[in-house]
Amino acid sequence: MLVPDIGGFKDVDVIDVLVKDGQQIEKEAPLITLETEKAAMDVPAPAAGKITQVKLKTGDKVSEGSLILMLEPAAASPPAAKPDVAAPGGARNAAPTAPPRNNGPAPSAAASPRPAEAAPRAAADVAPRAAADVTPRAARPPIDEQAFSKAHASPSVRKFARELGADLGSIKGTGVKGRITQDDVKAQVKALLASARVAPPPSAAPGSALPKVPVVDFAQFGEVEVKPLSRIQKISGARLQASWINLPHVTQHEDADITELEDARAALKSKASREGVKLTPLAFIVKACILSLQEYPRFNASLDASGENLVYKKYFNIGFAADTPNGLVVPVISNADRLSLYDIARALAVLSEKARTGKLKAAEMHGGTFTISSLGGIGGTSFTPIINAPEVAILGVSRSAQKPVYERGAFVPRLMLPLSLSYDHRVIDGADAARFVVFLAKTLSDVKALL
Ligand code: CAO
């Protein structure tokens, strides 16, 4: 028995073999399920009989004329009606049509006198309906074919599931001994349709294949209050999501010993405040980052629009995340490499104040080449900051803490600053990220280089 005309498709996937050796089959019983890029289709038996050998398995690829199985025709069948049984020469005449999956029962040979047309129609019929009624296949998690073939369901339910694109392997059967029923399949499809109605998030690219987050009516569980996101939150939310989705993020962690840095800062603090400067650890961190970026210029670069070239920037504009009542903003200290430690501290104070009071100008948020997100004033031991794309790296800073460090045969208390460097793995290799963060930690522990 051979694969019939399947509408010109070649190397089509066999996604299910519905029969086995020794099995008695009736005429029109589904033998195998094929899936083209347009539709799934069963190949029904053109005659009744006993299968002597199945010649295909799930995962094989077939075209018209491929051998499906060897069949011993049922005694009652007139021999002339079985030229397709292991008889390639006669296969074409008696070859079954591939019926449209959603056109009900397979048509008889008489009802489908032009098999060559039947298969393409199956594809054309199914595709638009799937697009109109159900989430497109690409937007749903792929069907686990192995689980599908192992699912406890009758051939008719399998066929029904194929017609609707339901994932049989993920359905819990409610029938006898856990058998999956037609109602179980319907229930899954209904759930899929409900989730397909969920609007895509505002930042989702058109045609995005991202699975959707379920929509929940929270009010059914208790009292709720709905408040709109701030304008800044909406803008930064979309940018953060775009970066998270488009850039392969990896975060490298390291602790910097800032014991001496803190001693120096304490010594400078009163002098600084006399000059109207609040000297926080962040000013030193900005300075150390510039030295590290100069040593490893790739971290100060960006991919160009083609994604095939790196644009190395010869200027060092350091952005820093600022927490404001209206949400996260990133002011930029332009040409920070030309500023002294005090000037950096001053710029940090001025820009953070403007950020908090909503007075930042657009020009004060543009042109960043590297960003620092410092949560050290609040707490925490480490986190994974999201890269401020199209930059390629961001430094997360957590709260410094006294930790026992093993030095020359004894544990000594040292003030350690946790650093978390997220980087775009398309541009930066893990080894380079480790080198960068180790260099940065060394620079922070050698305070003389920063003054
Ligand atoms: N470890 C220990 N203490 C730290 C520290 C650290 N890593 N960093 C700052 N501190 C201390 C400061 O020294 C200061 O202490 P004193 O007042 O005793 O001197 C205190 O914490 C508060 O510092 P600060 O936050 O006012 O100043 P800053 O320069 O460290 O930070 C700014 C400025 C704007 C970065 C910060 O105010 C801010 O907004 N941080 C939040 C950033 C953020 O939201 N990031 C997440 C973005 S992603 O959602």
Residues whose N, C-alpha, C, O or C-beta is under 5 A from the ligand:
A	BS01	CAO	T280 P281 L282 A321 A322 D323 S352 S373 S374 L375 G376 G377 S398 R399 S400
